[in-house]
């Protein structure tokens, strides 16, 4: 009689039984720890000059195995995805999977990514390297225009990392007054390009009317010849005339005074 497992492993071989031809062979069921009988041979009898084999088949009872833990970490040992616990019976097969994790590249696996459950806890670790961080930048264009949209000063382009702050400035432009701003004067850089526009009005200047000016005429002055002074005889005549006039004036004055006295 033979006692075997389902995979053909011999559990026990009993001694050979001897009997008379035609006698019934007695059934001998046995118990084996950790196994369950699944197949019993049909009743048989001894045959003359022939060896009869009777086989009892047993199935191994399932034994709960220790957990297989699958981890996903970076090169610093930090967890980057949830761990997965696998459970099964001893000697049952297990398999693990490599994940695609955003922002990371697979590097290596530590432990048996596939194997058999056992009574001892097992760990399978997938290690990843972090991808370089892509720094995204944005731009802001600052324009200065008149009310007709014409540029009146050089544009300014600013760039920076997305999320960082930017500012813009109002200029003083000769001949123009600031009117309004279109866009966000201060804010954050974004992936999309932005524009800030400062609008100005032109200062009006008075109209100057040109008139013709007639230049004044230049008057010509004629210089008369200077009279020559009288000679000595002429000087004397003049002096005599002046003396006589004074004498007449004095005489007349005295006369008038006397006349008033006698009245």
Rosetta silent file (secondary structure, phi, psi, omega in degrees, C-alpha in Angstrom):
SEQUENCE: XXXXXXXXXXXXXXXXXXXXXXXXXXXXXXXXXXXXXXXXXXXXXXXXXXXXXXXXXXXXXXXXXXXXXXXXXXXXXXXXXXXXXXXXXXXXXXXXXXXXXXXXXXXXXXXXXXXXXXXXXXXXXXXXXXXXXXXXXXXXXXXXXXXXXXXXXXXXXXXXXXXXXXXXXXXXXXXXXXXXXXXXXXXXXXXXXXXXXXXXXXXXXXXXXXXXXXXXXXXXXXXXXXXXXXXXXXXXXXXXXXXXXXXXXXXXXXXXXXXXXXX
SCORE:     score description
SCORE:     0.000 S_00000001
   1 L     0.000  142.334 -178.006    0.000    0.000    0.000 S_00000001
   2 E  -121.945  143.441  177.257    1.166    3.508   -0.894 S_00000001
   3 E  -125.161  110.971 -172.424    0.296    6.847    0.717 S_00000001
   4 E  -129.949  160.589  172.465    1.085    9.784   -1.555 S_00000001
   5 E   -85.756  173.511 -178.330    0.327   13.472   -2.015 S_00000001
   6 L   -64.135  -26.292  179.785   -1.407   14.831   -5.096 S_00000001
   7 L   -91.179    7.862  174.909    1.940   15.714   -6.630 S_00000001
   8 L    92.967    3.240  178.504    3.197   12.147   -6.144 S_00000001
   9 L   -70.768  130.681 -178.284    5.285   12.669   -3.046 S_00000001
  10 E   -78.227  122.140  176.334    5.443    9.460   -1.004 S_00000001
  11 E   -91.948  -36.204 -178.969    4.191    9.933    2.517 S_00000001
  12 E  -165.900  142.924  172.529    4.427    6.335    3.599 S_00000001
  13 E  -120.773  118.849 -177.367    4.839    2.877    2.129 S_00000001
  14 L   -82.038  159.232  178.002    3.293    0.115    4.194 S_00000001
  15 L   -60.221  155.155  179.653    4.737   -3.375    4.405 S_00000001
  16 L   -69.870  133.158  178.329    3.668   -5.833    1.755 S_00000001
  17 L   -94.221  140.779  179.445    0.575   -7.806    2.655 S_00000001
  18 L  -118.661  135.417  178.886    0.409  -11.493    1.873 S_00000001
  19 L  -155.492  175.364  179.220   -2.803  -13.418    1.434 S_00000001
  20 L   -79.526  148.557  179.111   -4.536  -16.209   -0.361 S_00000001
  21 L   -59.274  129.395  179.801   -5.696  -15.698   -3.890 S_00000001
  22 L    96.306  -13.832  178.088   -9.187  -14.322   -3.835 S_00000001
  23 L   -72.554  146.474  179.069   -8.994  -12.962   -0.296 S_00000001
  24 E   -75.545  137.289  178.401  -10.087   -9.329    0.162 S_00000001
  25 L   -83.305  125.099 -178.187   -7.300   -6.886    0.860 S_00000001
  26 L   -70.582  141.692  179.229   -8.086   -4.954    4.016 S_00000001
  27 L   -82.388  133.627  179.860   -8.300   -1.131    3.744 S_00000001
  28 L  -127.936   85.358  177.972   -5.810    0.740    5.887 S_00000001
  29 L   -78.974  135.063 -179.451   -6.555    4.496    5.950 S_00000001
  30 L  -123.352  154.494  177.198   -3.948    6.537    7.770 S_00000001
  31 L  -104.545  137.170  177.140   -3.872   10.104    9.048 S_00000001
  32 L  -126.561  128.543 -178.826   -1.033   12.454    8.276 S_00000001
  33 L   -59.873  128.940  178.226   -0.669   15.785   10.035 S_00000001
  34 L    86.605    4.113 -178.728   -1.282   18.666    7.660 S_00000001
  35 E  -131.526  152.604  177.177   -2.876   16.462    5.001 S_00000001
  36 E  -123.498  133.573  179.357   -6.391   15.436    4.082 S_00000001
  37 E   -69.552  127.935 -178.952   -7.285   12.145    2.366 S_00000001
  38 E  -119.619  -14.539 -178.499   -8.826   12.845   -1.023 S_00000001
  39 E  -147.415  127.982  179.288   -8.721    9.480   -2.783 S_00000001
  40 L  -117.000  134.063 -179.701   -9.250    5.914   -1.501 S_00000001
  41 L   -67.333  149.937  177.434   -8.525    2.872   -3.663 S_00000001
  42 L   -67.249  157.262  178.374  -11.393    0.619   -4.597 S_00000001
  43 L   -61.066  137.130 -179.222  -11.713   -2.659   -2.754 S_00000001
  44 L  -137.141  171.405  179.875   -9.500   -5.250   -4.262 S_00000001
  45 E  -133.810  157.701  178.897   -8.520   -8.843   -3.636 S_00000001
  46 L   -65.064  140.692  177.244   -5.360  -10.794   -3.809 S_00000001
  47 E  -115.777  145.443 -176.596   -4.672  -12.312   -7.178 S_00000001
  48 L   -63.793  129.462  176.121   -2.722  -15.454   -7.727 S_00000001
  49 L    53.788   34.657  179.604    0.902  -14.840   -8.600 S_00000001
  50 E  -142.824  136.706  179.227    0.274  -11.073   -9.078 S_00000001
  51 L   -87.107  126.763 -179.689    1.366   -8.048   -7.045 S_00000001
  52 L  -106.918  130.580  178.933   -1.470   -5.685   -6.255 S_00000001
  53 L  -108.767  128.417  175.494   -0.756   -1.980   -5.510 S_00000001
  54 L  -117.286  129.065 -175.971   -3.200    0.121   -3.537 S_00000001
  55 E  -122.185  130.178  174.438   -2.578    3.908   -3.355 S_00000001
  56 E  -105.487  128.671 -176.190   -4.109    6.431   -0.976 S_00000001
  57 E  -106.890  135.155 -178.690   -3.870   10.060   -2.138 S_00000001
  58 E  -123.142  148.343  176.736   -3.640   13.005    0.281 S_00000001
  59 E  -111.846  134.726 -179.101   -3.897   16.753   -0.210 S_00000001
  60 E   -70.969  132.080  179.012   -1.768   19.092    1.821 S_00000001
  61 L   -71.021  138.765  178.863   -3.844   21.381    4.010 S_00000001
  62 L   -65.668  140.788  177.559   -3.399   25.121    3.269 S_00000001
  63 L  -122.163  121.993 -179.695   -1.293   27.015    5.799 S_00000001
  64 E   -59.366  128.684 -177.696   -1.690   30.777    6.033 S_00000001
  65 L   -93.724  166.615  174.441    1.581   32.358    5.098 S_00000001
  66 L   -71.922  158.139 -175.670    3.219   35.502    6.372 S_00000001
  67 L   -72.658  143.709  169.670    2.545   38.731    4.469 S_00000001
  68 E  -103.955  118.826 -177.811    4.609   39.875    1.512 S_00000001
  69 E  -102.601  126.985  179.582    4.849   43.705    1.630 S_00000001
  70 E  -105.652  121.380 -177.979    5.514   45.619   -1.585 S_00000001
  71 E  -114.307  153.719  177.384    6.993   49.108   -1.081 S_00000001
  72 E  -131.061  112.008 -174.445    7.631   52.034   -3.460 S_00000001
  73 E  -134.082  164.822  173.371   10.261   54.523   -2.283 S_00000001
  74 E   -90.875 -177.339 -176.371   12.710   57.129   -3.598 S_00000001
  75 L   -69.190  -12.373  177.230   16.477   56.922   -3.254 S_00000001
  76 L   -93.598    0.110  179.778   16.213   58.663    0.128 S_00000001
  77 L    87.576    6.555  179.523   13.919   55.957    1.471 S_00000001
  78 L   -83.393  137.102  178.325   10.800   58.136    1.397 S_00000001
  79 E   -68.371  132.090  179.967    7.536   56.460    0.436 S_00000001
  80 E  -119.578    1.354  175.350    6.230   57.792   -2.891 S_00000001
  81 E  -162.141  156.291 -177.293    3.223   55.475   -3.278 S_00000001
  82 E   -61.013  137.982  174.962    1.076   53.334   -1.015 S_00000001
  83 E   -71.109  153.188 -179.382    2.578   50.020    0.075 S_00000001
  84 E  -121.011  118.360  175.857    0.716   46.857   -0.991 S_00000001
  85 E   -89.562  132.136  177.668    0.373   43.887    1.412 S_00000001
  86 E  -111.822  137.987  179.163    0.003   40.469   -0.263 S_00000001
  87 L  -128.236  154.129 -179.978   -1.388   37.454    1.572 S_00000001
  88 L  -176.914 -170.334  179.012   -1.629   33.766    0.709 S_00000001
  89 E   -98.505  156.651  178.479   -0.849   30.266    1.843 S_00000001
  90 L   -55.687  134.922  179.655    2.547   28.760    2.369 S_00000001
  91 L    74.548    1.693  173.612    4.098   27.636   -0.903 S_00000001
  92 L   -80.540  146.685 -178.551    1.514   29.551   -2.922 S_00000001
  93 E   -77.486  147.566  171.818    2.991   31.786   -5.618 S_00000001
  94 E  -131.238  155.998  174.008    2.964   35.562   -5.388 S_00000001
  95 E  -137.515  152.774  176.869    3.901   38.265   -7.911 S_00000001
  96 L  -124.849  165.089 -176.568    4.516   42.007   -7.564 S_00000001
  97 L  -127.708  143.743  173.386    4.307   44.872  -10.051 S_00000001
  98 L   -83.587  128.953 -178.963    6.454   47.857  -10.897 S_00000001
  99 L   -92.390  155.986  167.955    4.352   51.037  -10.862 S_00000001
 100 L   -97.248  115.930 -176.304    4.530   54.076  -13.113 S_00000001
 101 L  -116.560  123.165 -177.393    4.808   57.007  -10.696 S_00000001
 102 L   -59.669  131.901  178.022    4.523   60.565  -11.979 S_00000001
 103 L    86.559    1.944 -178.298    7.709   62.586  -11.481 S_00000001
 104 E  -134.646  154.529  177.200    9.871   59.519  -10.845 S_00000001
 105 E  -121.422  132.519 -178.709   11.913   57.015  -12.868 S_00000001
 106 E   -63.240  137.706 -179.904   12.287   53.369  -11.830 S_00000001
 107 E  -112.427  -55.460 -176.099   15.799   52.477  -10.693 S_00000001
 108 E  -163.788  167.426  175.355   15.845   48.969   -9.178 S_00000001
 109 E  -121.938  136.939  177.497   13.979   46.358   -7.150 S_00000001
 110 E  -113.215  125.737 -175.993   15.215   44.870   -3.909 S_00000001
 111 L   105.627  175.892 -179.619   13.837   41.453   -2.950 S_00000001
 112 L   -87.348  111.612 -178.592   12.119   38.753   -5.017 S_00000001
 113 L   -68.666  -15.392  171.977    9.478   40.399   -7.180 S_00000001
 114 E  -145.739  150.408 -178.450    7.887   36.942   -7.573 S_00000001
 115 E   173.735 -152.595 -178.424    8.182   33.787   -5.473 S_00000001
 116 E  -117.026  139.685  173.318    6.405   31.615   -2.908 S_00000001
 117 L   -64.182  148.705  178.004    4.678   32.635    0.282 S_00000001
 118 L  -140.525 -178.502  178.192    6.332   31.306    3.397 S_00000001
 119 L   -79.001   -5.878 -179.572    5.938   31.450    7.126 S_00000001
 120 L  -103.888  131.195  177.209    8.477   34.288    7.200 S_00000001
 121 L   -58.472  141.370  179.993    7.405   37.886    6.326 S_00000001
 122 E  -126.388  153.612  178.180    8.929   39.116    3.088 S_00000001
 123 E  -131.917  133.148  174.492    9.453   42.597    1.621 S_00000001
 124 E  -117.959  123.763 -174.627    9.826   43.610   -2.005 S_00000001
 125 E  -119.401  122.889  175.185   11.024   47.197   -2.500 S_00000001
 126 E   -98.640  125.184 -176.169   10.829   49.169   -5.750 S_00000001
 127 E  -110.134  136.859 -177.323   13.222   52.130   -5.757 S_00000001
 128 E  -127.723  151.791  172.597   12.789   55.235   -7.939 S_00000001
 129 E  -103.691  142.055 -178.942   14.832   58.354   -8.659 S_00000001
 130 E   -76.275  133.819  178.482   13.120   61.739   -8.669 S_00000001
 131 L   -71.929  146.857  175.833   12.990   63.469  -12.039 S_00000001
 132 L   -57.462  140.172 -179.307   14.583   66.939  -12.273 S_00000001
 133 L   -76.524  126.413  178.204   12.012   69.639  -11.626 S_00000001
 134 L   -85.304  115.811 -179.381   11.136   71.557  -14.772 S_00000001
 135 L   -85.551  119.695 -179.630   11.014   75.236  -13.912 S_00000001
 136 L   -96.404  138.492 -178.971    8.327   76.990  -15.928 S_00000001
 137 E  -119.943  158.443  176.820    8.634   80.706  -16.656 S_00000001
 138 E  -131.171  166.932 -179.617    6.249   83.393  -17.827 S_00000001
 139 E  -128.678  149.779  174.815    6.592   86.836  -19.422 S_00000001
 140 E  -130.047  124.178  178.618    4.901   90.212  -18.933 S_00000001
 141 E  -103.228  126.684 -179.006    5.152   92.917  -21.614 S_00000001
 142 E  -108.110  121.641 -176.844    4.667   96.520  -20.457 S_00000001
 143 E  -114.705  154.039  177.054    3.608   98.997  -23.166 S_00000001
 144 E  -129.613  112.097 -173.613    3.281  102.777  -23.236 S_00000001
 145 E  -133.659  162.793  172.433    0.886  104.088  -25.900 S_00000001
 146 E   -88.575 -176.756 -176.243   -1.216  107.113  -26.781 S_00000001
 147 L   -68.279  -11.942  176.694   -4.997  106.998  -27.164 S_00000001
 148 L   -96.573    2.764  178.656   -4.542  105.878  -30.770 S_00000001
 149 L    86.456    5.828  179.714   -2.458  102.891  -29.758 S_00000001
 150 L   -81.339  136.675  179.291    0.812  104.345  -30.996 S_00000001
 151 E   -68.178  132.653  179.793    3.911  103.517  -28.951 S_00000001
 152 E  -121.135    2.679  175.565    5.336  106.584  -27.221 S_00000001
 153 E  -161.417  157.154 -177.063    8.074  104.864  -25.184 S_00000001
 154 E   -60.678  139.314  175.326   10.088  101.653  -25.348 S_00000001
 155 E   -69.131  154.623  176.062    8.325   98.466  -24.268 S_00000001
 156 E  -123.448  126.978  177.948    9.612   96.590  -21.214 S_00000001
 157 E  -111.918  125.120  178.069    9.548   92.777  -21.075 S_00000001
 158 E  -115.135  145.561  178.048    9.849   91.036  -17.724 S_00000001
 159 E  -134.545  153.800  179.833   10.208   87.293  -17.124 S_00000001
 160 E  -172.018  171.851  179.584   10.141   85.091  -14.029 S_00000001
 161 E   -66.852  142.085  178.920    9.163   81.749  -12.592 S_00000001
 162 L   -57.024  128.518 -179.240    5.478   80.909  -12.727 S_00000001
 163 L   100.372  -20.316  178.128    3.926   82.007   -9.441 S_00000001
 164 L   -79.983  161.949 -173.564    6.533   84.642   -8.609 S_00000001
 165 E   -87.476  149.811  172.390    5.527   88.318   -8.394 S_00000001
 166 E  -131.308  158.070  174.690    6.012   91.057  -11.000 S_00000001
 167 E  -133.433  160.155  175.305    5.486   94.823  -10.908 S_00000001
 168 L  -133.381  160.159 -174.096    5.134   97.507  -13.579 S_00000001
 169 L  -124.725  142.996  172.882    5.807  101.234  -13.487 S_00000001
 170 L   -86.327  128.305 -178.563    4.001  104.313  -14.767 S_00000001
 171 L   -94.196  156.175  167.030    6.405  106.558  -16.678 S_00000001
 172 L   -95.986  116.941 -175.892    6.525  110.321  -16.961 S_00000001
 173 L  -116.614  123.468 -177.334    6.583  110.990  -20.688 S_00000001
 174 L   -57.754  129.102  176.877    7.296  114.491  -22.004 S_00000001
 175 L    88.108    3.715 -177.671    4.314  115.962  -23.832 S_00000001
 176 E  -136.816  149.982  173.342    1.809  113.429  -22.467 S_00000001
 177 E  -112.372  137.905  179.008   -0.484  113.026  -19.471 S_00000001
 178 E   -66.395  137.610 -179.568   -1.243  109.590  -18.003 S_00000001
 179 E  -111.903  -56.352 -175.370   -4.832  108.496  -18.631 S_00000001
 180 E  -161.325  169.574  176.525   -5.357  104.867  -17.601 S_00000001
 181 E  -122.168  137.009  177.749   -3.845  101.407  -17.262 S_00000001
 182 E  -114.445  121.752 -175.835   -5.077   98.308  -19.057 S_00000001
 183 L   109.679 -173.491 -176.915   -4.169   94.997  -17.451 S_00000001
 184 L  -101.171  114.755 -176.242   -2.855   94.092  -14.008 S_00000001
 185 L   -64.359  -36.676  178.813   -0.107   96.446  -12.820 S_00000001
 186 E  -134.850  134.787 -178.694    1.142   93.977  -10.191 S_00000001
 187 E  -171.852 -153.951 -178.799    0.566   90.235  -10.128 S_00000001
 188 E  -115.992  145.070  174.569    2.069   86.797  -10.634 S_00000001
 189 L   -66.464  141.378  177.938    3.811   85.331  -13.646 S_00000001
 190 L  -127.495  169.692  177.872    1.729   82.675  -15.419 S_00000001
 191 L   -62.071  -38.086  178.407    2.363   80.159  -18.168 S_00000001
 192 L   -78.252  141.905  177.700    0.380   82.408  -20.515 S_00000001
 193 L   -67.840  146.479 -179.224    2.059   85.655  -21.613 S_00000001
 194 E  -124.660  156.556  178.802    0.562   88.840  -20.147 S_00000001
 195 E  -132.365  134.393  174.409    0.444   92.467  -21.269 S_00000001
 196 E  -119.227  124.563 -174.954    0.139   95.642  -19.189 S_00000001
 197 E  -119.265  123.763  174.358   -0.616   98.805  -21.178 S_00000001
 198 E   -97.830  124.197 -176.316   -0.231  102.366  -19.909 S_00000001
 199 E  -107.243  135.859 -177.866   -2.332  104.801  -21.974 S_00000001
 200 E  -126.815  152.610  172.913   -1.501  108.511  -22.254 S_00000001
 201 E  -106.589  143.138 -178.630   -3.181  111.560  -23.797 S_00000001
 202 E   -77.738  136.600  178.059   -1.153  114.062  -25.770 S_00000001
 203 L   -77.194  124.359 -179.103   -0.891  117.556  -24.287 S_00000001
 204 L   -77.319  143.227  179.227   -2.361  120.077  -26.760 S_00000001
 205 L  -113.439  141.548 -179.035   -0.207  123.137  -27.598 S_00000001
 206 L   -63.202  146.614  179.318   -1.666  126.589  -28.569 S_00000001
 207 L   -81.109  127.765  179.761   -1.598  127.505  -32.261 S_00000001
 208 L   -97.528  119.744  179.004    0.780  130.358  -33.023 S_00000001
 209 L   -90.572  123.123 -179.728   -0.414  132.684  -35.817 S_00000001
 210 L   -83.921  130.662  176.417    2.469  134.165  -37.724 S_00000001
 211 L  -120.450  149.520 -179.765    2.140  137.872  -38.713 S_00000001
 212 L   -83.472  135.551 -179.072    4.369  139.854  -40.992 S_00000001
 213 L  -107.566  122.733  179.400    6.298  142.652  -39.297 S_00000001
 214 L   -86.076  119.245 -179.243    7.018  145.795  -41.308 S_00000001
 215 L   -67.979  140.512 -179.288   10.407  147.105  -40.330 S_00000001
 216 L   -66.102  146.901  179.981   10.414  150.852  -39.426 S_00000001
 217 L   -73.088  143.210  178.452   11.796  153.240  -41.966 S_00000001
 218 L   -87.183  118.737 -179.322   15.168  154.665  -41.196 S_00000001
 219 L   -83.851  134.131  178.656   15.003  158.474  -41.047 S_00000001
 220 L   -91.590  131.106 -179.202   17.929  160.277  -42.489 S_00000001
 221 L  -107.093  124.322 -179.760   19.145  163.233  -40.448 S_00000001
 222 L   -92.985  125.836 -178.566   20.821  165.999  -42.273 S_00000001
 223 L   -90.120  119.887 -179.852   23.549  167.681  -40.325 S_00000001
 224 L   -80.961  148.961  178.346   23.585  171.439  -40.804 S_00000001
 225 L   -68.049  137.330 -177.715   26.896  173.223  -40.907 S_00000001
 226 L   -72.631  131.198 -178.962   27.760  174.888  -37.592 S_00000001
 227 L   -70.008  141.685  179.501   27.595  178.663  -37.684 S_00000001
 228 L   -81.162  145.444 -179.395   30.871  180.327  -37.054 S_00000001
 229 L   -69.781  149.527  179.842   31.135  182.768  -34.102 S_00000001
 230 L   -66.748  157.679  178.962   31.296  186.481  -34.883 S_00000001
 231 L   -77.135 -170.795 -174.258   34.575  188.144  -34.966 S_00000001
 232 H   -62.167  -42.322  179.864   35.667  190.866  -32.432 S_00000001
 233 H   -63.438  -40.585  178.814   33.589  193.647  -34.017 S_00000001
 234 H   -65.357  -41.485  178.012   30.511  191.477  -33.990 S_00000001
 235 H   -57.637  -42.850 -177.986   31.088  190.617  -30.316 S_00000001
 236 H   -66.784  -39.994 -179.746   31.160  194.318  -29.418 S_00000001
 237 H   -63.392  -38.651 -179.507   27.963  195.051  -31.323 S_00000001
 238 H   -68.477  -41.093 -178.725   26.212  192.342  -29.458 S_00000001
 239 H   -64.884  -41.155 -179.946   27.381  193.581  -26.111 S_00000001
 240 H   -63.136  -41.308 -178.520   26.263  197.150  -26.875 S_00000001
 241 H   -65.266  -41.545 -179.086   22.827  195.944  -27.905 S_00000001
 242 H   -67.034  -41.729 -179.256   22.411  193.945  -24.707 S_00000001
 243 H   -63.972  -40.355 -179.568   23.524  196.856  -22.519 S_00000001
 244 H   -64.817  -39.833 -179.030   21.086  199.212  -24.180 S_00000001
 245 H   -64.984  -40.653 -179.809   18.200  196.856  -23.660 S_00000001
 246 H   -66.319  -38.483 -179.246   18.977  196.529  -19.976 S_00000001
 247 H   -64.716  -42.907  179.382   19.188  200.302  -19.587 S_00000001
 248 H   -63.208  -41.467 -177.952   15.781  200.824  -21.183 S_00000001
 249 H   -64.200  -41.737 -178.758   14.272  198.146  -18.932 S_00000001
 250 H   -67.637  -41.506 -178.877   15.664  199.765  -15.749 S_00000001
 251 H   -63.706  -43.409 -178.687   14.509  203.251  -16.763 S_00000001
 252 H   -63.187  -40.222 -178.618   11.008  202.094  -17.481 S_00000001
 253 H   -65.127  -43.305  179.904   10.814  200.355  -14.113 S_00000001
 254 H   -64.237  -38.637 -179.442   11.898  203.469  -12.213 S_00000001
 255 H   -63.600  -45.166 -177.793    9.385  205.594  -14.042 S_00000001
 256 H   -65.667  -37.210  179.743    6.543  203.378  -13.181 S_00000001
 257 H   -66.062  -41.016  178.429    7.514  203.318   -9.528 S_00000001
 258 H   -65.458  -42.866 -177.774    7.586  207.105   -9.335 S_00000001
 259 H   -60.085  -39.584 -178.121    4.266  207.478  -11.042 S_00000001
 260 H   -71.506  -28.340 -178.931    2.623  205.196   -8.486 S_00000001
 261 H   -69.376  -37.954 -176.674    4.193  207.168   -5.619 S_00000001
 262 H   -85.571   -7.295  179.663    2.600  210.480   -6.569 S_00000001
 263 L   -77.106    0.000    0.000   -0.838  209.273   -7.125 S_00000001
